[in-house]
Amino acid sequence: MERAVLQITLFGLLLALAATQLNKDNWDIYSFHINSTVTSRYATTVMTSRMANRMDESKEIEFHVRIPKNAFISKFRMFIDGQVYDGVVKGKEKARQQYTEAVSRGQSAGLVSSVGRTLEEFKTSVTVAAHKKVTFELTYEELLKRRLGKYELQIHARPMQPVKSFKVDVHIHEKSGINFVEVKGGLALADAINKTHADNEVWVNFYPTEDQQKTCTSCGEQGMNGDLVIVYDVNRDSGLGDIKTSAGYFVHHFAPSSLTRISKNVVFLIDRSGSMHGKKMHQTRLALIYILNDLSEDDHFGLITFDGSMSYWKRELVQANQRNLESAKIFSEDIRESGSTNINSAVLEGASMLNAHPREDSASILILLTDGDPTTGVTDLEQIQSNVRVAIADKFPLYCLGFGFDVNFEFLEKMSLQNNGVARRIYEDSDADLQLKGFYEEVATPLLIDVTMSYNGATNLTQTEFSQYYNGSEIVVAGKITDNDIGTFTPQVIAISSSKKMTFSNPNGTVESTGTESADHIQRVWAYLTVKQLLEKELLLSGAEKENMKREALELSLKYSFVTPLTSMVVTKPEGGDTEVLHKPKEGEAPQTGSTHPNIGYSGSGIHNFGFRQASPGARQGLPGPPGSYPGRSYGYGAMDYMDSLDISFIADFEVLAMLPPNIDVAPTQVHATIVPATDTIPVSHRFLLKTENQSLPLCFDVTGDVRLKLLHHPNSELSVHGDLDSVTNGGFRRIVIQLNADLYVDVEVNKITVREGTRMTHHTGQDPITAGSWTIIRRDKDIDVAGGDTHLVILIQGKDAQSFLWPVLRQQSSDSAEGILALNPVYEEVPQTPTTKLRIKDQEIDVTRDNAADYSISPPLTLDCWLLSADSALQRRLEAFIV
C-alpha cells in the first residue's frame, strides 16, 4: 500500500474529540428501576436504566452503577433501536483476544472495579444517535450472609440526576417465616417507602418523586447517590434448620437457637510497629478496651503486642475477672508504637500460649491485627504461613485483620484460610474502632465447635466441616441429591456444645421436596457457593491441584454465566462501536485497562508529548496508552493547554476512522508512516494524591516534566529523600535517592539498589537484607522496605517489567517538623453555597474541580475521586520549593 503523510493540527483533533466527551446535560435518564427478589437468602437484582439522547447529534451515553462486592454479575444487555446486545461471559484467556482487538482500535475497556468497603463499580457507555433511546439492564446475584443476627440487602442508587420514574421493588420470601424487617440507609425516605410484611413474605417499594430525590440524606440537586438497605432475619428453632430442595439440588441453612454459649480462650496479637503511629493506634486502643469489657468471667485471654520484639501483658492465659481486666486495660492504654514488624514470632507465640493452656469444653481463637508486611525476623511469606500452620495444627482458627491498604491482604487471607479462619480489611477511617468492635462481636459468642454436616444420599457438597459456629451467624451447605431421590436423602449435623455432643436431625427421618422453588434457583445457590469456595481453595494450593481447582471454578462460572475473577463479560456494541471486556477484581485489585496499540511504531518520545493525564469521569477514552499504561489512566487527547503552540505530523499504520469519534463521518483511509515528534516537546504530566484525614475526598495536583522532587527532609537530621520523575507516561519515579548522612546514600532503582558510602559503592540486585549504617533495607518482589530509628519508608514497585516505576510511601516519621511532599497532611473545608466548587485551605478560598487519580501508594493501585487544584495551591507554596 502506498505511503502517505497525514498532516493534522492538534487543535483540530482536540476539537473533534472534545465533541464526544460525555455531558450529562445532553442526555436524560427518564426511567431507573431496580427489582430485587430474595428467596432463601439468595438475592437476584435487576437494574434497568432507560436513557434518551435529547440532542440533534449522536452522543455517548454512560451506564454507571455500583453493586455489592460479594455479588456475581450474571447478565448484561443493551436495547437500542429494537436490537438487543447481550454480554457474553467467557474465560479470561478467551476474552483476551477480543479485548486486545478492541483496544487496538482505540476503544475503551469496560470496568468492574472495587469502590470502598462493600461495593464494586460497573461502568460502560455507548454512542446513541440523535433523539434515540437506549436501555441498559444489569443482573447480579448474591447469597446474603447472616452477621450479628441479621441479613442485609444493600441496594446502591446513583443516577446523579432526578429521574421522572424512579422505582425500587424488593420482594423477600422465606419459607420459615420472617421475624422482622427494617429499611435504612441514606435513601430511606419514610414518605416514599411502602413496606408490607405478611408472615413469610415482605414487599418493599421505594418510589420517590423528583422533588424527594433531592431531599434525602444522600440526595442533592443532582439527585440520589446512596444506599437503601433492607435488614431482616428469619424465624428459627433449635433443630436441624431450614432445608430446601428442587430439581435434584438442596440448600441447608443451619443456625439453631436456644444454645448455651461456650466459654472461649482468646489471644490478641496487636501490631505496635511504627506505621501504627497516631490515629490507627488510638483507634486500636479504643477497640481493645471495648473488647476487654465484653469478655465474660468464664473466658480466658492473653494479650501480646509486637514490633521487632514482643511485649506480654501476661505470659499465659488468665481468667477474665475484674482485676485482670482492669490490669489489661492499663496495659492497653500504654501501648506505644515504634520499630519494625515481626509477624512470624508474634503468631507463633500466640499459638503457643493457646496450646499451652487447653481447657475442655471451650473454644480457642487467635486474632492478629497488623497494618504492614513482615520486615524483621522471618520475612519470607510462604515460610511464615508454613510455620503458623504447623503451630496451630487445625486446633483453632486464626483471624487476621489487615489495617488499611498498605498491608499484604492476600498473605493474610491465605494464612487465615489455611487455619480455618477469615481475613478482614479494616478501613482507615473515623470508624475504624467500630469496625474492629464489629468483627469481634461476630466471633465473641461461640455456640458450637467441631461442627460436621453429613448428607446421606447427596454428592458434590460444598464445605461440610466448620471449626466453630458463632451466635448471630449461619452455616450454609448445598449439594446435589443422588439420582434426585428425595427418599434416600438424610441430613444430619453433629457438633459439640458446652460439655456435650449434640446431634441435629429430622425427626421424621426424611426431607420433603419444596417444589415451590423455581426450577434452577437452588441449583444456582449451589453453583454460587461452590465457585466461591473453589476460589478460596485455589488460593491455598499450588501446581496441578491449583490448576484443577481453577479449571473447575472456571467451568462452573461459564455454565452459570457468573463474572468471577476467572471470567470476563464481553460486551459487543452496535457496529462501529466499542467492544468492552468487564473484569471482576480481587479484594483491593485495580481495574484492568488498555494495552499497547499494535500498529503504531513509537519513535523516541514523540507519543509522550500530549501531556497524558488522568481523564475526568465520563471523558471518552482516546487511543490506548503507550507501553507503561496503568490503571486509572486514560490516554485521550486532553492537553488543551498546549494546543496553541503545537503542530504535529502523524505518519502511522492505522485507520483514520478508528481515531475519530464514531459520530463523525470520515471515509476509512489507510495511512502508513512513523510518528514524527514536533519541534516543541510537551513534558509529561504526573498526578499526585494528597490524602487527608476525615475529609470527603483527597486532594490531587499535577507536576509536569521529569523533575527531581524533594520528598522528605528532617531539619534536625541529615536524612533527606529525593525522587526523579520518569520521563514516560507511567506517572511514577524512575529513581529515589535517600541521603542518610553526609557520606551515606542509598540509590534505589527498579532493578537494583546502590549503597554509596564515601568513595565506596556496592550494588545489590537480590533480596538479601542490606545494612547501611543503622538502617536496614529489605527488597521484596513488589516493594522495598527502608527502616531506621523512628523512620519507616516503603517504596512500592508498580507496573510490570520494563514499564515498572517506583512510588514511595511514608509509613512512619520521627518528627512532626518534617518537610517534603511525603510529609504533607493538608486540612481543608468545603465552602458552602458558591456557584463553583471551592475549598478553604489556610484561610484561602481555592477553585477546584472533581476529578480522579490512581492511588499508587497501595498495590495494586486503585482509582480514587479527588479535588483537583493547582500544585501551588495544594502544596501551599510554590512548586519550585519542592524541586531540587
C-alpha positions, 0 to 999 in steps of 0.5 A: 500500500502506498505511503502517505503523510497525514498532516493534522493540527492538534487543535483540530483533533482536540476539537473533534474529540472534545465533541464526544466527551460525555455531558450529562446535560445532553442526555436524560435518564427518564426511567431507573428501576431496580427489582430485587427478589430474595428467596432463601437468602439468595438475592437476584437484582435487576437494574434497568436504566432507560436513557434518551439522547435529547440532542440533534447529534449522536452522543455517548451515553454512560451506564454507571452503577455500583453493586455489592462486592460479594455479588456475581454479575450474571447478565448484561444487555443493551436495547437500542433501536429494537436490537438487543446486545447481550454480554457474553461471559467467557474465560479470561484467556478467551476474552483476551483476544477480543479485548486486545482487538478492541483496544487496538482500535482505540476503544475503551475497556469496560470496568468492574472495579472495587469502590470502598468497603462493600461495593464494586463499580460497573461502568460502560457507555455507548454512542446513541444517535440523535433523539434515540433511546437506549436501555441498559439492564444489569443482573447480579446475584448474591447469597446474603450472609447472616452477621450479628443476627441479621441479613442485609440487602444493600441496594446502591442508587446513583443516577446523579440526576432526578429521574421522572420514574424512579422505582425500587421493588424488593420482594423477600420470601422465606419459607420459615417465616420472617421475624422482622424487617427494617429499611435504612440507609441514606435513601430511606425516605419514610414518605416514599417507602411502602413496606408490607410484611405478611408472615413469610413474605415482605414487599418493599417499594421505594418510589420517590418523586423528583422533588424527594430525590433531592431531599434525602440524606444522600440526595442533592440537586443532582439527585440520589447517590446512596444506599437503601438497605433492607435488614431482616432475619428469619424465624428459627428453632433449635433443630436441624434448620431450614432445608430446601430442595428442587430439581435434584439440588438442596440448600441447608441453612443451619443456625439453631437457637436456644444454645448455651454459649461456650466459654472461649480462650482468646489471644490478641496479637496487636501490631505496635510497629511504627506505621501504627503511629497516631490515629490507627493506634488510638483507634486500636486502643479504643477497640481493645478496651471495648473488647476487654469489657465484653469478655465474660468471667468464664473466658480466658485471654492473653494479650501480646503486642509486637514490633521487632520484639514482643511485649506480654501483658501476661505470659499465659492465659488468665481468667477474665475477672475484674482485676485482670481486666482492669490490669489489661486495660492499663496495659492497653492504654500504654501501648506505644508504637515504634520499630519494625514488624515481626509477624512470624514470632508474634503468631507463633507465640500466640499459638503457643500460649493457646496450646499451652493452656487447653481447657475442655469444653471451650473454644480457642481463637487467635486474632492478629491485627497488623497494618504492614508486611513482615520486615524483621525476623522471618520475612519470607511469606510462604515460610511464615504461613508454613510455620503458623500452620504447623503451630496451630495444627487445625486446633483453632482458627486464626483471624487476621485483620489487615489495617488499611491498604498498605498491608499484604491482604492476600498473605493474610487471607491465605494464612487465615484460610489455611487455619480455618479462619477469615481475613478482614480489611479494616478501613482507615477511617473515623470508624475504624474502632467500630469496625474492629468492635464489629468483627469481634462481636461476630466471633465473641459468642461461640455456640458450637465447635467441631461442627460436621454436616453429613448428607446421606444420599447427596454428592458434590457438597460444598464445605461440610466441616466448620471449626466453630459456629458463632451466635448471630451467624449461619452455616450454609451447605448445598449439594446435589441429591443422588439420582434426585431421590428425595427418599434416600436423602438424610441430613444430619449435623453433629457438633459439640456444645458446652460439655456435650455432643449434640446431634441435629436431625429430622425427626421424621427421618426424611426431607420433603421436596419444596417444589415451590422453588423455581426450577434452577434457583437452588441449583444456582445457590449451589453453583454460587457457593461452590465457585466461591469456595473453589476460589478460596481453595485455589488460593491455598494450593499450588501446581496441578491441584491449583490448576484443577481447582481453577479449571473447575471454578472456571467451568462452573462460572461459564455454565452459570454465566457468573463474572468471577475473577476467572471470567470476563463479560464481553460486551459487543456494541452496535457496529462501529462501536466499542467492544468492552471486556468487564473484569471482576477484581480481587479484594483491593485489585485495580481495574484492568485497562488498555494495552499497547496499540499494535500498529503504531511504531513509537519513535523516541518520545514523540507519543509522550508529548500530549501531556497524558493525564488522568481523564475526568469521569465520563471523558471518552477514552482516546487511543490506548496508552503507550507501553507503561499504561496503568490503571486509572489512566486514560490516554485521550487527547486532553492537553488543551493547554498546549494546543496553541503552540503545537503542530504535529505530523502523524505518519502511522499504520492505522485507520483514520476512522478508528481515531475519530469519534464514531459520530463523525463521518470520515471515509476509512483511509489507510495511512502508513508512516512513523510518528514524527515528534514536533519541534516543541516537546510537551513534558509529561504530566504526573498526578499526585494524591494528597490524602487527608484525614476525615475529609470527603475526598483527597486532594490531587495536583499535577507536576509536569516534566521529569523533575527531581522532587524533594520528598522528605527532609528532617531539619534536625537530621541529615536524612533527606529523600529525593525522587526523579520523575520518569520521563514516560507516561507511567506517572511514577519515579524512575529513581529515589535517592535517600541521603542518610548522612553526609557520606551515606546514600542509598540509590534505589532503582527498579532493578537494583539498589546502590549503597554509596558510602564515601568513595565506596559503592556496592550494588545489590540486585537480590533480596538479601537484607542490606545494612547501611549504617543503622538502617536496614533495607529489605527488597521484596518482589513488589516493594522495598522496605527502608527502616531506621530509628523512628523512620519507616519508608516503603517504596512500592514497585508498580507496573510490570517489567520494563514499564515498572516505576517506583512510588514511595510511601511514608509509613512512619516519621520521627518528627512532626517538623518534617518537610517534603511532599511525603510529609504533607497532611493538608486540612481543608473545608468545603465552602458552602453555597458558591456557584463553583466548587471551592475549598478553604485551605489556610484561610484561602478560598481555592477553585477546584474541580472533581476529578480522579487519580490512581492511588499508587501508594497501595498495590495494586493501585486503585482509582480514587475521586479527588479535588483537583487544584493547582500544585501551588495551591495544594502544596501551599507554596510554590512548586519550585520549593519542592524541586531540587 
